[in-house]
Amino acid sequence: MGETPPEKWFPWFALKSIPGIGNILFKRLIDKFSSPQKVFVASIQQLVQISGISESLALKIKSFKFKEAIRKEIDHVIEKGFHIVTFSDMNYPPLLRQIPDPPPFLYVSGELLQQSQNIAVVGSRNPTAYGISAATRLSGNLSILGFTIVSGMARGIDSAAHEGALLGKGKTIAVLGSGLDKIYPPENRKLFNQISENGAVISEFSIQSPPEAHHFPIRNRIISGMSLGTVVVEAAKKSGSLITARLAAEQNREVFAVPGSIHSFKSCGTNSLIKQGAKLVEHAQDIIEELSPQIQENLEGNSVNAYLDNQLKVLPELNSDEQIVMNHLEPYPIHVDELVRKTSMAPGKLLGILLKFELEGIAQQLPGKCFSLKS
């Protein structure tokens, strides 16, 4: 019969639970001994040959006693229908193996695919309509081309990235800053289920870990580490997304940024990345051109942007007045009084056209009597 999968997970959890064994030392041990089982049967003399393993730490490994808490954790994983992918499993993200401190194992809801080509798309938790539109469209385009979209399932740009990938009928992976049994934000439970059915939701944190603030910078290295490149769509100067971009650069991965308005503080971070050398992204093709030497499959993307744009927004025929209003609407919000001034149209007539645009899904009204194009 052989070992059942849960029994194979025990040594991984056991080695990770030893005080002093962090991700870096864990990787060194696996690189040397190939499995936790072999680490536990290695001699003290063999263990201390590993950089960072002192004699006292080697003694802790040799004297380890199995903890019942490990069995309870694994039982909980099975009970919830999740599973574990360890560093040695073939479905462990191959690029993630290359970073200095990869997680020894990942909790997974859904399925990680061995051959997936991942692009991370991240950004502000409080984006503009422009940011949401850009993230949705770009992620959808990339998913149609066969890329898997990786993000953090946070509010704002992250959620839009996942939703864009789902709209493009592609795969997407969410990396949580909490355990899989503590979905955050809670309103994304439906999105959690959709991603699990069309990719995977993963975490390195124990299944019931709460979404603590220090978890999110830690998980960002996984988002960037498992991806060919990271795209920042919208970010202020002090944004967690910029941490992900910095980690991507440190991991020798590509960094991309979608430019934003010079008048929007929510684009200061992305525009600064471009100044520092990040690749400016307007379309999916910009990413493909930069990554072409690394892409295994021959992806044809010349017409994909137009294809998804047509799927997202099919405009009806407009009369002359409607066309005037359309010409002055942008992804960025504009106040109704400014539209009156620009269109030279009576307020009542203008509001009637805007209401029609809202009903047809062309435009949206935002707080403060502002309007913008809707993706």
C-alpha positions as CSV (number, residue, x, y, z in Angstrom):
1,M,0.0,0.0,0.0
2,G,2.8,2.5,0.9
3,E,2.5,5.7,2.8
4,T,-0.7,7.7,2.5
5,P,-0.1,11.4,1.5
6,P,-0.7,12.7,5.1
7,E,2.0,10.5,6.4
8,K,4.4,11.9,3.8
9,W,3.7,15.4,5.1
10,F,4.6,14.6,8.8
11,P,8.4,14.9,8.4
12,W,8.0,18.3,6.6
13,F,5.9,19.7,9.4
14,A,8.2,18.2,12.0
15,L,11.4,19.7,10.6
16,K,9.7,23.1,10.1
17,S,8.5,23.1,13.8
18,I,12.0,22.9,15.2
19,P,13.1,26.3,16.7
20,G,15.9,27.7,14.7
21,I,15.0,26.0,11.4
22,G,13.8,28.8,9.1
23,N,13.1,28.7,5.4
24,I,16.8,29.3,4.5
25,L,18.2,26.6,6.6
26,F,15.4,24.2,5.6
27,K,16.3,24.7,2.0
28,R,20.0,24.1,2.7
29,L,19.1,20.8,4.5
30,I,16.9,19.6,1.6
31,D,19.5,20.6,-1.0
32,K,22.0,18.4,0.9
33,F,19.9,15.5,2.1
34,S,17.0,15.6,-0.4
35,S,14.2,15.0,2.1
36,P,13.3,15.7,5.8
37,Q,13.3,12.0,6.5
38,K,17.0,11.8,5.6
39,V,17.7,14.9,7.6
40,F,16.3,13.2,10.8
41,V,18.5,10.1,10.2
42,A,21.6,12.1,9.4
43,S,24.4,12.1,12.0
44,I,25.3,15.2,14.1
45,Q,28.6,15.3,12.2
46,Q,26.8,15.4,8.8
47,L,24.3,18.0,10.0
48,V,26.9,20.5,11.3
49,Q,28.6,20.5,7.9
50,I,25.6,22.6,6.7
51,S,26.2,26.3,7.0
52,G,24.1,27.7,9.8
53,I,23.6,24.4,11.6
54,S,25.3,24.6,15.0
55,E,25.9,21.5,17.2
56,S,23.1,22.6,19.5
57,L,20.7,22.9,16.6
58,A,21.8,19.5,15.3
59,L,21.1,18.0,18.7
60,K,17.6,19.5,18.6
61,I,17.0,17.8,15.2
62,K,18.3,14.5,16.6
63,S,16.2,14.7,19.8
64,F,13.0,15.8,18.1
65,K,9.8,14.3,19.6
66,F,6.7,14.1,17.4
67,K,4.1,16.7,18.5
68,E,0.4,15.9,18.5
69,A,-0.3,19.5,17.2
70,I,1.2,18.4,13.9
71,R,-1.3,15.6,13.5
72,K,-4.2,18.0,14.4
73,E,-3.0,20.5,11.8
74,I,-2.8,17.9,9.0
75,D,-6.2,16.4,10.0
76,H,-7.6,19.9,9.7
77,V,-6.1,20.3,6.2
78,I,-7.8,17.0,5.1
79,E,-11.1,17.8,6.8
80,K,-11.3,21.1,4.9
81,G,-10.5,19.5,1.6
82,F,-7.2,21.3,1.2
83,H,-3.8,19.6,0.5
84,I,-0.1,20.2,0.9
85,V,2.5,20.6,-1.8
86,T,6.0,20.2,-0.6
87,F,9.3,21.6,-1.9
88,S,10.1,18.2,-3.5
89,D,6.7,17.7,-5.2
90,M,6.7,18.2,-9.0
91,N,3.8,20.7,-8.8
92,Y,5.7,23.0,-6.4
93,P,6.2,26.2,-8.4
94,P,9.6,25.7,-10.1
95,L,10.6,29.4,-10.0
96,L,9.8,29.6,-6.3
97,R,12.4,26.9,-5.7
98,Q,15.0,29.4,-6.9
99,I,14.5,32.1,-4.3
100,P,16.8,32.1,-1.2
101,D,14.0,31.4,1.3
102,P,11.2,29.4,-0.4
103,P,8.4,27.9,1.8
104,P,9.2,24.2,2.6
105,F,5.6,23.5,1.8
106,L,2.4,25.2,0.7
107,Y,-1.2,24.8,1.8
108,V,-3.3,24.6,-1.3
109,S,-7.0,24.9,-2.2
110,G,-7.4,23.9,-5.8
111,E,-4.5,22.7,-8.1
112,L,-1.1,24.0,-8.9
113,L,0.0,23.1,-12.4
114,Q,3.6,22.2,-13.1
115,Q,3.8,23.9,-16.5
116,S,2.0,27.2,-15.6
117,Q,3.7,30.4,-16.8
118,N,2.9,32.9,-14.1
119,I,2.7,36.7,-14.2
120,A,2.0,38.6,-11.0
121,V,-0.4,41.6,-11.1
122,V,-0.6,43.7,-7.9
123,G,-1.6,47.2,-6.8
124,S,-3.5,49.5,-4.6
125,R,-6.2,48.3,-2.2
126,N,-8.1,51.6,-2.9
127,P,-7.7,52.0,-6.6
128,T,-9.3,54.4,-9.0
129,A,-11.7,53.3,-11.7
130,Y,-8.8,53.6,-14.1
131,G,-6.7,51.2,-12.0
132,I,-9.5,48.6,-11.8
133,S,-10.1,48.8,-15.6
134,A,-6.4,48.5,-16.4
135,A,-5.9,45.5,-14.0
136,T,-9.0,43.7,-15.3
137,R,-8.2,44.2,-19.0
138,L,-4.5,43.4,-18.7
139,S,-5.1,40.2,-16.6
140,G,-7.8,39.1,-19.0
141,N,-5.5,39.6,-22.0
142,L,-2.7,37.7,-20.4
143,S,-5.0,34.8,-19.3
144,I,-6.3,34.4,-22.9
145,L,-2.7,34.1,-24.0
146,G,-2.2,31.2,-21.6
147,F,-0.5,33.0,-18.6
148,T,-1.6,32.3,-15.1
149,I,-2.3,35.4,-13.1
150,V,-0.8,35.5,-9.6
151,S,-2.0,38.1,-7.0
152,G,-2.8,38.4,-3.3
153,M,-6.6,38.4,-3.3
154,A,-6.7,41.7,-1.5
155,R,-9.3,44.4,-2.1
156,G,-8.8,46.6,-5.2
157,I,-6.3,45.8,-7.9
158,D,-5.6,42.2,-6.6
159,S,-9.2,41.3,-6.8
160,A,-9.5,42.9,-10.2
161,A,-6.5,40.9,-11.5
162,H,-8.1,37.6,-10.4
163,E,-11.4,38.6,-11.8
164,G,-9.8,39.6,-15.1
165,A,-8.1,36.2,-15.4
166,L,-11.5,34.5,-14.7
167,L,-13.1,36.7,-17.3
168,G,-10.5,35.6,-19.8
169,K,-11.3,31.9,-19.0
170,G,-7.8,31.4,-17.7
171,K,-6.0,30.2,-14.5
172,T,-5.2,32.4,-11.5
173,I,-3.4,31.8,-8.2
174,A,-4.0,33.8,-5.0
175,V,-1.3,33.9,-2.3
176,L,-2.8,34.7,1.1
177,G,-1.3,36.5,4.1
178,S,-3.5,34.3,6.3
179,G,-4.3,30.6,6.6
180,L,-6.7,29.1,4.1
181,D,-9.3,28.7,6.8
182,K,-9.2,32.5,7.6
183,I,-10.2,34.1,4.3
184,Y,-9.3,37.7,4.1
185,P,-10.9,40.0,3.2
186,P,-14.0,38.1,4.2
187,E,-16.1,39.5,1.4
188,N,-13.8,37.6,-1.1
189,R,-15.1,34.2,0.0
190,K,-16.9,33.8,-3.4
191,L,-13.7,34.8,-5.2
192,F,-11.7,32.3,-3.1
193,N,-14.0,29.5,-4.3
194,Q,-13.8,30.7,-8.0
195,I,-10.0,30.9,-7.9
196,S,-9.9,27.4,-6.3
197,E,-11.9,26.0,-9.1
198,N,-9.8,27.8,-11.8
199,G,-6.3,27.6,-10.3
200,A,-5.3,27.6,-6.7
201,V,-5.4,29.6,-3.5
202,I,-2.1,29.0,-1.5
203,S,-0.5,30.0,1.8
204,E,2.6,29.2,3.7
205,F,0.8,30.0,7.0
206,S,-0.9,27.4,9.2
207,I,-4.5,26.8,8.3
208,Q,-6.0,28.9,11.0
209,S,-3.5,31.8,11.0
210,P,-5.2,35.2,11.2
211,P,-4.4,37.9,8.6
212,E,-1.7,39.6,10.7
213,A,0.0,42.8,9.3
214,H,3.5,41.3,9.2
215,H,2.3,38.3,7.2
216,F,1.6,40.4,4.0
217,P,5.2,41.6,3.3
218,I,6.3,38.0,3.9
219,R,3.8,36.5,1.4
220,N,4.8,39.1,-1.2
221,R,8.1,37.2,-1.9
222,I,6.0,34.2,-2.9
223,I,3.9,36.3,-5.3
224,S,7.0,37.7,-7.1
225,G,9.1,34.5,-6.5
226,M,6.8,32.2,-8.4
227,S,6.3,34.6,-11.3
228,L,8.3,35.4,-14.4
229,G,7.6,39.1,-13.8
230,T,5.5,41.4,-11.6
231,V,3.2,44.1,-12.9
232,V,2.3,47.0,-10.6
233,V,-0.9,48.6,-11.8
234,E,-1.5,51.4,-9.3
235,A,0.4,52.2,-6.1
236,A,1.1,55.2,-3.9
237,K,4.6,56.0,-2.8
238,K,4.4,53.8,0.4
239,S,2.6,50.8,-0.9
240,G,2.9,47.1,-0.2
241,S,2.9,46.6,-4.0
242,L,6.2,48.4,-4.2
243,I,7.6,45.8,-1.7
244,T,6.6,43.1,-4.2
245,A,8.3,45.0,-7.0
246,R,11.5,45.3,-5.0
247,L,11.4,41.6,-4.1
248,A,10.9,40.8,-7.8
249,A,14.0,42.8,-8.7
250,E,16.0,41.2,-6.0
251,Q,14.9,37.8,-7.3
252,N,16.1,38.7,-10.8
253,R,12.6,38.8,-12.1
254,E,11.1,41.4,-14.5
255,V,9.3,44.4,-13.1
256,F,6.6,46.1,-15.0
257,A,4.4,49.2,-14.3
258,V,1.3,50.6,-15.8
259,P,1.6,54.4,-16.0
260,G,-1.0,56.6,-14.3
261,S,-1.9,60.2,-14.2
262,I,0.7,62.6,-12.9
263,H,-2.1,64.3,-10.9
264,S,-3.1,61.1,-9.1
265,F,-1.2,60.3,-5.8
266,K,-2.3,56.7,-6.4
267,S,0.0,56.5,-9.4
268,C,3.1,58.0,-7.7
269,G,4.6,54.6,-7.0
270,T,4.1,53.2,-10.4
271,N,5.4,56.3,-12.2
272,S,8.4,56.2,-9.9
273,L,9.1,52.5,-10.8
274,I,9.1,53.5,-14.5
275,K,11.6,56.3,-13.7
276,Q,13.8,53.6,-12.0
277,G,13.8,51.4,-15.1
278,A,10.6,49.3,-14.8
279,K,9.1,48.4,-18.2
280,L,6.2,50.6,-19.0
281,V,3.1,48.5,-19.8
282,E,0.2,49.6,-21.9
283,H,-0.8,46.2,-23.4
284,A,-0.1,42.5,-22.8
285,Q,2.1,42.6,-25.8
286,D,4.6,44.8,-23.9
287,I,5.0,42.0,-21.3
288,I,5.3,39.3,-23.9
289,E,8.1,41.2,-25.8
290,E,10.1,41.6,-22.6
291,L,9.6,38.0,-21.5
292,S,9.9,36.4,-25.0
293,P,13.4,34.7,-24.3
294,Q,11.9,33.0,-21.2
295,I,8.5,31.9,-22.6
296,Q,8.4,28.3,-23.5
297,E,5.4,28.3,-25.8
298,N,4.9,30.4,-28.9
299,L,2.2,32.9,-27.8
300,E,0.4,34.9,-30.4
301,G,-0.7,38.2,-28.9
302,N,-1.1,40.7,-31.8
303,S,-4.8,40.8,-31.7
304,V,-5.6,39.7,-28.2
305,N,-6.0,43.2,-26.7
306,A,-8.7,44.1,-29.3
307,Y,-10.4,40.7,-28.7
308,L,-10.7,41.1,-24.9
309,D,-11.6,44.8,-25.2
310,N,-14.5,43.8,-27.4
311,Q,-15.6,41.2,-24.9
312,L,-15.5,43.7,-22.0
313,K,-17.2,46.6,-23.6
314,V,-19.3,46.5,-26.8
315,L,-20.5,50.1,-27.4
316,P,-23.9,50.7,-29.0
317,E,-24.3,53.2,-31.8
318,L,-24.2,56.7,-30.4
319,N,-26.1,59.8,-31.7
320,S,-24.2,63.1,-32.0
321,D,-24.9,64.4,-28.5
322,E,-24.0,61.0,-26.9
323,Q,-20.7,61.0,-28.9
324,I,-19.8,64.4,-27.6
325,V,-20.3,63.2,-24.0
326,M,-18.3,60.0,-24.8
327,N,-15.4,62.1,-26.1
328,H,-15.1,63.8,-22.8
329,L,-15.4,60.7,-20.5
330,E,-12.2,59.1,-19.3
331,P,-11.2,56.2,-17.0
332,Y,-10.4,58.9,-14.4
333,P,-13.4,60.5,-12.7
334,I,-14.6,63.9,-13.9
335,H,-17.1,66.1,-12.1
336,V,-20.5,66.6,-13.7
337,D,-20.0,70.4,-13.7
338,E,-16.7,70.0,-15.6
339,L,-18.6,67.9,-18.2
340,V,-21.2,70.6,-18.5
341,R,-18.5,73.1,-19.2
342,K,-16.6,70.9,-21.7
343,T,-19.7,69.7,-23.6
344,S,-21.6,73.1,-23.5
345,M,-24.7,70.9,-22.9
346,A,-27.6,71.7,-20.7
347,P,-27.3,69.9,-17.3
348,G,-30.6,68.1,-17.6
349,K,-29.7,66.7,-21.1
350,L,-26.2,65.7,-20.0
351,L,-27.5,63.9,-16.9
352,G,-30.0,62.0,-19.1
353,I,-27.2,60.8,-21.4
354,L,-25.0,59.8,-18.4
355,L,-27.9,57.8,-16.9
356,K,-28.3,56.0,-20.2
357,F,-24.6,55.2,-20.3
358,E,-24.8,53.9,-16.7
359,L,-27.7,51.6,-17.6
360,E,-25.8,50.3,-20.7
361,G,-22.6,49.7,-18.6
362,I,-20.6,52.3,-20.5
363,A,-20.1,54.7,-17.6
364,Q,-20.3,54.7,-13.8
365,Q,-21.2,57.4,-11.3
366,L,-18.8,57.8,-8.4
367,P,-19.1,59.7,-5.1
368,G,-19.2,63.5,-5.4
369,K,-21.2,63.6,-8.7
370,C,-18.2,62.3,-10.7
371,F,-18.4,60.1,-13.7
372,S,-15.9,57.8,-15.4
373,L,-15.8,55.2,-18.2
374,K,-16.5,51.7,-16.9
375,S,-14.5,48.6,-18.1
